[in-house]
Amino acid sequence: MIAEKNRFSQKEVRCPHCGHQQWESRTALSTFCRKCQQYLSLVPKRRNELPSKSRPVRDRFVRCPFCGAGQFVYSAALSSGCIACGMGLNLVSYQVRGKSGDRLKTLGDIDFHPRCEYHGPRVEARQVRISGRVDAEVCGSERVQFRKEGDVEGGVVAPDVEVYPRANASSAAIVACALWVAGHLETDRIVALRGLEVADGGSLRAGRILTPRIQMMGHASLLGKVEIRPLPQPPEVSLPALEEIARRIVPEEPLFGW
């Protein structure tokens, strides 16, 4: 009976490292050799794909949005659990085309493609790349990039905010450690804690700019009320720290209007 059960519900696999044979479920995608403890991929190889003898590596760092704890996860993982608080972590990357209003909160990346229209709750991701219209706040734990025509009705918060060459971008407000403008950017308010750079050919128009340093390159242009002064630096760069410092700097006015 055991042999018949194995034949139909299980499959026999051979370890390529030590030759040990063992039974596994037919639906299993990976396992570990019970003899040498090496990782085994059970996914069929493509003809031109060389066999891999190494285990998958936890080489992607993520920070839990619930408790702030950091950890390394597998680069191909779509979800995980926080090692500190146990909350589930979404690691999926999203591609937004056309019209959408789905909630987008992930530790992966989000791409807003040209001519897309997003109207929904606050957008949170590791990296956000914008080439469409986003009627929401946008937060990137690493960076936010305006690639082409990018219009954000809410504020943008990220350690690094970049406006690519030939991009035409707008936002209600921007809070960043570093802001780099190589295209055209219009915004009401900017807080750049470490400084901002307008590249050759770039243009920036803002109602108010707070930063300790501005660098203008070549034929760059800037229009707006600029205040150059030292700004507090967060002990650890994170979205809550950036927002808190920005609100302390300008307590007399709503920074984002959200």
N, C-alpha and C positions, 0 to 999 in steps of 0.2 A: 504493500500500500504506500509506503514512504517513497519508493522509487517511482511509482506512478504519479504521485503528487508532485514530486520534483520535476518530472518530465513535462508536465503541463503548466504549472504555476511558477516554476523556477528555472533558472538557466545556470549551467556550469561555466565558471570563468577561471582562467589561468592567470596567475600573477606574472607579468613580464619581467619582474625583478628577480624572483627566486623560484618560479615555476610551480608554486603551490596552487592546487586546485580547490575550489570551494563553490558552494551553491549560493545564488543570490536570486532575489525576486526578478521576474522578467521585466518589471517596470522600473527597476532601479537604474539611476543615471550615474552613480558613483558609489564607491565603497572603499574599505581599507583591507589589505591583505591580513588575514588572521595569523599568518606566520611571521612575516617580516615587517608588518605594520606600515607598509608603503601605500600611498594613495593610488587608487585605480579608477580611471575614467571608463565607464561602461557605454559611452556614447560612440556609435560607429564612426570610424575615421573616414574622411574623404580620401580619395585615391592619391591626391597630391599633397596630403597633409602628413608631415612627419610625426611619429609618435612622441609624446612628451613623457619624460620620466620624472618630472618635478611635480610636487604638490602645488595646488593653488595657494597663493600668498595673500595674506591680509595686508594689502598695500595702499588702501584708500582710507584717509583719515576723515572722520565725520564727528560733528559735535551735536549732542542731543539738544533739541530745542526746548525740551521740558525741564531738564535739570542742569544743562551746561557741560556735562561730562563728555570727554573726548574718547574716541576709541578707533581702532583700525578694523575695517571690514574688507571682504573680498570685492575686488573691483567690478566683478560681474553680478554681484548680489543685487536683488531688487527690493529686499527688505531685510531688516535685522531687528534685534532687541537691544535696548540700552543696557550695558553691563552694570550701570549704577542704579537706575530707577525702574528698569524693567519695561518701560514703555516701548511700544512698537515704533520702528523708524522706517519711513518710506524712502527708498533709495531710487525710485523710478525716475527716468528722464522723460520729459514731455515735449512733443512737437505740436504747436498750436497753429492751425491753418483755418481760414474762413472765420466764422463767428463762433464764439465759445463763451460760456459763463461758468464752467465747472471750477470747483475749488482746486487751486494749484498750490499745494504745500508739500515740499519734498526736499530731501537732502541730495537729490540729483540735480540735473540741469534742466532749464526750460528755454526753448527756442520759439519766439514769436515771429512767424514768417511774414514776408511782405504782403501788405494789404489785408492782414488778419485783423479782426476786431474782437477784443476781449472785454467783457463787462462782467465783473464778479468781485468776490472778496479779495482781500490782501494776498498778493503773490509772494511766496517765499520759496527760495531755492538756493543751491550752492552758487551757480552761475546763471544769470539771466541775459539772454541775447535778444535784443528788441529790433524788429524791422516792421512793426505794425502799430496799431492803435491799442493802447491799454488803458481802460477806464478803471483804474485801481491803484493802490499803493504797490510799489515793487521793492522787494528786499532781497539782496544777495549776500550770503554769508561770506563769499569770496569777492565777487565782482558783478557789476552790471555793465553791459556793453550796448551802445546804440550802433547798429550796423548800417542801416540805411535810413528810410523814413520812419522815425520813431517818435511817437507822441504818447506821453504818460500823463494822465489827468491828475493822479495823485503824486505823492513824493517818492523819491528814490533814495534808498539807504543801502550802502555797501562800503566795505573797506576801499575798494577801487572802483571808480566809475570812469568809463572810457567812451568818447565819441569818435567814431572812426572817420577817416578822411571821406569827404563827399556825403557824409551822413547829415541829415537835417533833423535835429532832435529838439524836443521840448518836454518840460516837466514842471510841476508846480513848485517843487523844491528838491534840493539835492544835499544829502549829508554823506560825507566820505572822509576817509583819511587822505586819499589822493585823488584828484580830478584831472583828467587829461582830455583836452579838446583839440581834435585835429579836423573836425567838420564844423557844423554850425549848431550852436546850442542856445536856446532861450529858456529862461527860468525866472521865477520870482525871487527865490532865495537860495544861497549857497553857503554851506559850512564845510570848508575843507581843512581838516584839523592839522595836516602836515604841509599842505600847499597845493597849488594848482598850476598847471602848465597849459598854455595855449600854443599849439604847434604852428609851424609855418603854413599859412593859408587857412588856419582855423579862425573862427570868430565866436565870441561869447557875449551874450547880452543878458544881464541879470539886474533885478531891482536892487538887490543887496548882496554883498559878498563879504564873508568873514573868513580870513585865512592868515597864517603867519608869513606866507611867501607866495609870490606870483612870478612866474617865468614866462616871458613873451619871446617867441622864436620867429625870426624872419619877418614876414608880412602878416603877422597875427594881429587881430583886433579885439578890443574889449570895451564894452559900454556898460556902465552901471555904477552904483555907489559902492566903493571899495573901502573896507576897513582892515588895515594890516596891523595885527597885534598877536602876541603869543597866545596860544590856545591850549587848554589842558589836553593831555594825552591819556587815553584809556589804558589802565594797567594790562588789560588783555583785550585785543580787538574782537568785538562781537557786535551783533546788531543792537541788543539792548544797551550796551555801553555807549555806542555811537549816538543813539537816540537820547539817552539820558544826558550826555555832555552837551548835545545841541540844545536841549531844552533849558539847561542851566545857563548857557551862554546868552540866549535870547528869551528870558522869561517873560518879557513884556509883550510878546506877540506870539500867536500860534505859528509854529514853524512850518507845518505842513497844511494846516487847514483841514485835517481829517479827524 
